[in-house]
Amino acid sequence: MSISKSQVLKKDSSGKNSKTTIQILGPTKHWLNQIIEEKGFSTYDAAIMYLIEERQKNLPSGFGSRPDLEDYVCPGED
């Protein structure tokens, strides 16, 4: 899994890279450091983006969530 620089460095409306400071607990920093080491990332941002992408892959499907809709039948030729 590779994260491109464009994914990591998002620009705000003024054209500058937007950055912010966050606070995390020691155990969270420990886990992020492990991910950075295991995946060969160079920043916490890359590790966090990796976690977000992995979560996106595992979100439940919405397929079948509307059983009240009628079955679709294609009116065209087979």
Buried (B, 14 or more C-beta within 10 A) or exposed (E): EEBEEEEBEEEEEEEEEEEEEEEEEEEEEEBBEEBBEEEEBEEBBBBBBBEEEEEEEEEEEEEEEEEEEEEEEEEEEE
